[in-house]
Amino acid sequence: MKARILITLKKEVLDPQGKAIESSIAKMGFGGVTHVRVGKVFDLEIEGTKDKALENLSSLSKKLLSNPVIEDVQIEIGN
């Protein structure tokens, strides 16, 4: 089944890359864009039941793909 893992900085954590992109957007003349946050997306396929896949992806995210102290993880599992 297909799965997507979204990793973003927690709201309390400063996002300097997001701020730099936000500044560049404004300098390029695109108005009305604020609060830019940068994250990571992992698209993958995984075997097993939906519950087991969610368990494995959660563990993988915490141990390898993210820093749980400063990042939030969202897991989406399709069919």
Secondary structure as UniProt FT lines:
FT   STRAND          2..9
FT   TURN            11..12
FT   HELIX           16..27
FT   TURN            28..29
FT   STRAND          39..45
FT   HELIX           50..60
FT   HELIX           61..65
FT   TURN            68..70
FT   STRAND          71..77
//
